[in-house]
Amino acid sequence: VSNPARPQPIALEWSRRVLMEFWAQGDEERRLGLEVSPLCDRAGGMAAVPQGQLGFISFIVRPLLTQVEQIISEVSLATTQLEDNVKYWEKKKEEKASFQECFAVLGAP
């Protein structure tokens, strides 16, 4: 849950790793003839990486950090980083960036 609030290179690397894990699960479910779990469909997910990241941040990460920050003021550093990462994902969404374009700054996996 904390990865989107980490420095951008770390946040991006862990976003990529989590997505790859989800999609590997979806690939295996499809291979076994099972219904593909939500968020695990590689075909649909690759086209919507920025939207998925922004949704996760909006519905899970930001509300959690906001509450924790009321108790632990030092969390404001993470909140500031989170907002910088939100700007990155908003830009990628506006650009309609592909999976590869979203993570190009990291180099090849």
C-alpha positions in Angstrom: 0.0 0.0 0.0 2.9 2.4 0.7 4.6 2.0 -2.7 2.8 4.8 -4.5 4.2 7.2 -1.7 7.8 6.2 -2.2 10.3 8.1 -4.4 9.2 7.8 -8.0 11.8 5.2 -9.3 10.9 2.9 -6.4 7.2 3.5 -6.8 7.3 2.8 -10.5 9.4 -0.4 -10.1 7.0 -1.8 -7.5 3.9 -0.8 -9.6 5.4 -2.7 -12.5 6.2 -5.7 -10.4 2.7 -5.9 -8.9 1.1 -5.5 -12.3 3.3 -8.3 -13.7 2.4 -10.6 -10.8 -1.4 -9.9 -11.3 -1.1 -10.5 -15.0 0.8 -13.7 -14.6 -2.0 -14.9 -12.3 -4.5 -13.9 -14.9 -2.6 -15.7 -17.6 -2.5 -18.9 -15.5 -6.2 -18.6 -14.7 -7.0 -18.3 -18.5 -4.7 -21.3 -19.2 -6.6 -23.3 -16.7 -10.0 -22.3 -18.2 -10.9 -20.3 -15.1 -12.5 -16.9 -15.0 -9.8 -14.2 -14.9 -9.8 -12.4 -11.5 -10.4 -8.7 -11.5 -7.3 -6.6 -12.2 -5.5 -9.7 -13.6 -6.4 -9.4 -17.3 -3.2 -8.5 -19.1 -5.0 -7.3 -22.3 -7.3 -4.9 -20.5 -4.8 -3.9 -17.9 -1.9 -2.9 -20.2 -4.1 -0.3 -21.8 -5.2 1.2 -18.5 -2.1 1.4 -16.3 -2.3 5.1 -15.4 -6.1 4.9 -14.6 -5.5 1.8 -12.5 -2.7 3.5 -10.5 -4.7 6.7 -10.0 -7.7 4.6 -8.9 -5.6 2.7 -6.3 -4.1 5.9 -5.0 -7.5 7.7 -4.8 -9.5 5.0 -3.2 -6.9 3.3 -1.0 -3.5 5.0 -0.5 -4.5 8.7 -0.2 -7.4 8.2 2.3 -5.1 5.9 4.4 -2.2 8.4 4.4 -4.5 11.3 5.2 -5.7 9.5 8.3 -2.2 8.4 9.4 -0.9 11.9 8.8 -3.3 13.3 11.4 -1.6 11.1 14.0 2.0 11.0 12.7 2.9 14.3 11.2 6.1 13.0 9.6 3.9 11.1 7.2 3.6 14.4 5.3 6.8 13.6 3.5 5.1 10.5 2.1 2.0 12.5 1.3 4.1 15.0 -0.7 5.8 12.3 -2.6 2.4 10.6 -3.3 1.1 13.8 -4.8 4.2 14.1 -7.1 3.6 10.5 -8.2 -0.1 11.4 -8.9 1.1 14.1 -11.2 3.2 11.6 -13.0 0.3 9.2 -13.5 -2.1 12.1 -14.5 0.4 13.1 -17.2 0.7 9.5 -18.4 -3.1 9.2 -18.5 -3.3 12.4 -20.5 -0.7 11.1 -22.9 -2.6 7.8 -23.2 0.7 6.2 -22.4 1.2 2.5 -23.1 2.6 0.1 -20.4 6.0 0.5 -21.9 5.9 4.3 -22.0 4.7 4.4 -18.4 7.8 2.5 -17.2 10.4 3.6 -19.8 12.2 5.7 -17.3 13.2 2.4 -15.5 14.7 0.8 -18.6 14.0 -2.8 -19.7 12.6 -5.1 -17.0 
